[in-house]
Amino acid sequence: MNTQDRWVAQVEQATRPVRVLLVDDQPLLRTGFRMVLGAEDDVDVVGEAGDGVEGVELSRRLLPDVVLMDIRMPRMDGVAATRAIVQAKLPVRVLILTTFDLDEYVVGALRAGASGFLAKDVPAEDLVTAIHTVAAGEAVVAPRILRRLLDQFGTFLPDPDAAPPARIDVLTEREREVLVWVARGLSNAEIAKQLSVSETTVKTHVGHLLTKLDLRDRVQAVVLAYETGLVRPGS
């Protein structure tokens, strides 16, 4: 999706409720999420699924804006379901929810194309905000989860002093600089302040680098930046 398509999608999204599909193997948790989201005028829960297979099927049929996806489920886990949704090129974004701050599936889920990752004990208002953020084309990872992810896997990342991989070389110097700030967790407004440019300019740079690197969103950009050694934990 190019920058113009993202802008059009955001405008369309702002005019109607966000359509959400709940995918979790625990009925009580689905009921709880439905109650929380049902209280919001700008969120519409369009369906529920009890496992990944059903979640993928309903995603194809209902085309929700956001899927709230559990990771550990029978028949098909959340990572495989996320990968199936992304590979099918559905106009659907996945927000992962789990009872675990960090488990062996997290990196797989992000690499599969998930647009966010939150713990299930996230406050209701933060969950609603995350849903809107993901629906608008951005990405969300709870700071404590991202920090622990980077601490956990940082020792396996490439040497930052090595030459940048060819994939990064397609970026301009400014786009690479913006990618570094994105990977460090800064918002567009914060990056604009660091670079002494407008927020609109930063947004344009982010859109260009996502397109050039064939990435869905900022989460994948963060993963790529660390995987390639462009940045490292604590840098």
Phi, psi and omega per residue, in radians:
M1 nan 2.181 -3.132
N2 -1.454 3.112 -3.053
T3 -1.063 -0.738 -3.135
Q4 -1.123 -0.729 3.127
D5 -1.090 -0.704 3.111
R6 -1.084 -0.716 -3.123
W7 -1.129 -0.767 3.127
V8 -1.076 -0.745 -3.139
A9 -1.091 -0.689 -3.141
Q10 -1.159 -0.702 3.126
V11 -1.121 -0.798 3.131
E12 -1.085 -0.718 -3.111
Q13 -1.094 -0.607 -3.077
A14 -1.209 -0.251 -3.055
T15 -1.681 -0.041 -3.121
R16 -2.583 2.875 3.106
P17 -1.106 2.624 3.049
V18 -1.314 2.208 -3.127
R19 -1.569 2.138 -2.999
V20 -2.103 2.395 3.022
L21 -1.942 2.264 3.122
L22 -1.686 2.202 3.124
V23 -2.228 1.838 -3.100
D24 -2.766 2.457 -3.093
D25 -1.439 -0.021 3.135
Q26 -1.872 1.908 -3.094
P27 -0.996 -0.644 -3.114
L28 -1.150 -0.665 3.105
L29 -1.183 -0.706 3.090
R30 -1.072 -0.705 3.112
T31 -1.087 -0.738 3.124
G32 -1.092 -0.789 3.112
F33 -1.123 -0.682 3.123
R34 -1.092 -0.702 3.126
M35 -1.127 -0.778 -3.140
V36 -1.094 -0.847 -3.074
L37 -1.309 -0.492 3.119
G38 -1.143 -0.347 3.120
A39 -1.402 -0.102 -3.105
E40 -1.742 2.227 -3.137
D41 -1.198 -0.442 -3.051
D42 -1.808 0.339 3.048
V43 -2.301 2.348 -3.127
D44 -2.248 1.977 3.095
V45 -1.375 2.002 -3.016
V46 -1.722 -0.161 3.139
G47 3.128 2.962 3.117
E48 -2.376 2.583 3.071
A49 -2.409 2.560 -3.085
G50 -1.738 -0.053 3.083
D51 -2.776 3.039 -3.058
G52 -1.157 -0.640 3.137
V53 -1.069 -0.840 3.123
E54 -1.149 -0.626 3.131
G55 -1.076 -0.737 3.106
V56 -1.159 -0.748 -3.137
E57 -1.066 -0.798 -3.136
L58 -1.216 -0.558 3.082
S59 -1.098 -0.718 3.108
R60 -1.151 -0.692 -3.029
R61 -1.431 -0.715 -3.027
L62 -1.649 -0.412 -3.090
L63 0.844 1.030 3.086
P64 -1.189 2.821 3.058
D65 -1.276 -0.717 -3.075
V66 -2.359 2.378 3.000
V67 -1.866 2.131 2.984
L68 -1.499 1.926 -2.924
M69 -2.006 2.134 2.968
D70 -1.284 2.758 3.123
I71 -1.609 -0.888 -3.024
R72 -1.659 1.823 -3.104
M73 -2.472 2.764 3.093
P74 -1.282 2.883 3.109
R75 1.163 -0.980 3.098
M76 -2.569 2.178 -3.119
D77 -1.367 3.045 -3.061
G78 -1.152 -0.518 3.118
V79 -1.160 -0.867 -3.133
A80 -1.118 -0.673 3.131
A81 -1.150 -0.736 3.098
T82 -1.069 -0.781 3.139
R83 -1.070 -0.706 -3.135
A84 -1.136 -0.707 3.133
I85 -1.141 -0.779 -3.119
V86 -1.180 -0.771 -3.114
Q87 -1.159 -0.459 3.089
A88 -1.349 -0.078 3.130
K89 0.991 0.674 3.072
L90 -1.316 2.569 3.091
P91 -1.364 0.959 -3.015
V92 -2.290 2.386 3.133
R93 -2.000 2.547 -3.033
V94 -1.953 2.233 3.053
L95 -1.996 1.979 -3.080
I96 -1.415 2.334 3.038
L97 -2.172 2.380 3.136
T98 -2.589 2.769 3.081
T99 -1.428 -0.098 -3.095
F100 -1.914 2.314 3.068
D101 -1.103 -0.659 -3.074
L102 -2.614 2.138 3.038
D103 -2.451 3.105 -2.994
E104 -1.201 -0.163 -3.094
Y105 -1.638 -0.211 -2.965
V106 -1.079 -0.925 -3.123
V107 -1.068 -0.693 3.095
G108 -1.048 -0.697 -3.140
A109 -1.147 -0.720 3.130
L110 -1.181 -0.726 3.111
R111 -1.171 -0.525 -3.138
A112 -1.235 -0.299 3.097
G113 2.084 0.183 3.081
A114 -1.072 2.503 -3.098
S115 -1.708 0.013 3.126
G116 -3.032 2.861 -3.115
F117 -2.614 2.081 -3.129
L118 -2.345 2.673 2.999
A119 -1.370 2.629 -3.092
K120 -1.194 -0.265 3.113
D121 -1.564 0.262 3.114
V122 -1.051 2.407 3.079
P123 -1.006 2.579 -3.055
A124 -0.967 -0.761 -3.096
E125 -1.149 -0.591 3.117
D126 -1.243 -0.616 3.105
L127 -1.124 -0.796 3.142
V128 -1.083 -0.753 3.109
T129 -1.074 -0.739 -3.138
A130 -1.103 -0.709 3.123
I131 -1.055 -0.789 3.130
H132 -1.157 -0.672 3.138
T133 -1.101 -0.816 -3.137
V134 -1.159 -0.720 3.137
A135 -1.090 -0.518 -3.130
A136 -1.421 0.020 3.088
G137 1.722 0.021 3.098
E138 -1.647 -3.002 -3.104
A139 -2.367 2.701 -3.089
V140 -2.397 2.236 2.952
V141 -2.355 2.182 3.129
A142 -0.944 2.284 -3.068
P143 -0.915 -0.722 -3.106
R144 -1.163 -0.576 3.137
I145 -1.258 -0.780 3.132
L146 -1.076 -0.754 -3.128
R147 -1.078 -0.769 -3.135
R148 -1.227 -0.584 3.064
L149 -1.061 -0.844 -3.086
L150 -1.188 -0.649 3.076
D151 -1.129 -0.683 -3.085
Q152 -1.192 -0.727 -3.007
F153 -1.876 -0.024 -3.077
G154 -1.046 -0.589 -3.092
T155 -1.218 -0.266 -3.112
F156 -1.707 0.027 -3.077
L157 -1.456 2.784 -3.085
P158 -1.150 2.863 3.112
D159 -1.223 2.130 -3.107
P160 -1.185 -0.275 3.131
D161 -1.455 -0.161 3.115
A162 -1.279 2.798 3.129
A163 -1.106 2.422 3.133
P164 -1.015 2.482 3.116
P165 -1.129 2.768 -3.068
A166 -0.979 -0.593 -3.092
R167 -1.063 -0.668 3.141
I168 -1.272 -0.451 -3.081
D169 -1.133 -0.245 3.118
V170 -1.285 -0.241 -3.111
L171 -1.472 2.605 2.971
T172 -1.275 2.918 3.133
E173 -1.042 -0.710 -3.139
R174 -1.211 -0.698 3.118
E175 -1.109 -0.677 3.098
R176 -1.150 -0.659 3.105
E177 -1.112 -0.745 3.106
V178 -1.112 -0.696 3.122
L179 -1.054 -0.697 3.104
V180 -1.055 -0.778 -3.140
W181 -1.182 -0.661 3.077
V182 -1.046 -0.776 -3.118
A183 -1.137 -0.435 3.114
R184 -1.502 0.037 3.008
G185 1.614 0.200 -3.121
L186 -1.418 2.541 3.049
S187 -1.361 2.979 3.100
N188 -1.036 -0.718 -3.137
A189 -1.120 -0.706 3.133
E190 -1.204 -0.658 3.099
I191 -1.149 -0.723 3.130
A192 -1.020 -0.695 3.127
K193 -1.163 -0.706 3.136
Q194 -1.126 -0.643 -3.051
L195 -1.700 -0.069 -3.136
S196 1.030 0.785 3.064
V197 -2.283 3.076 -3.141
S198 -1.373 2.737 3.099
E199 -1.107 -0.594 3.101
T200 -1.088 -0.702 3.108
T201 -1.084 -0.765 3.126
V202 -1.096 -0.754 3.134
K203 -1.041 -0.673 3.100
T204 -1.128 -0.777 3.122
H205 -1.065 -0.744 3.139
V206 -1.086 -0.776 3.116
G207 -1.060 -0.721 -3.140
H208 -1.144 -0.770 -3.089
L209 -1.224 -0.572 3.073
L210 -1.134 -0.718 3.138
T211 -1.162 -0.803 -3.116
K212 -1.103 -0.651 -3.098
L213 -1.602 0.020 3.128
D214 0.995 0.858 -3.128
L215 -1.946 2.571 -3.121
R216 -1.338 -0.651 -3.012
D217 -2.862 -3.008 -3.046
R218 -1.194 -0.536 3.131
V219 -1.077 -0.836 3.112
Q220 -1.110 -0.572 3.089
A221 -1.133 -0.715 3.107
V222 -1.102 -0.823 3.137
V223 -1.016 -0.806 -3.130
L224 -1.085 -0.740 -3.107
A225 -1.058 -0.682 3.121
Y226 -1.367 -0.661 -3.141
E227 -1.101 -0.644 -3.099
T228 -1.500 -0.098 -3.138
G229 1.419 0.158 3.113
L230 -1.063 -0.641 3.012
V231 -2.384 2.812 3.105
R232 -2.337 2.734 3.095
P233 -0.914 2.305 3.113
G234 1.517 -0.108 -3.112
S235 -1.415 nan nan
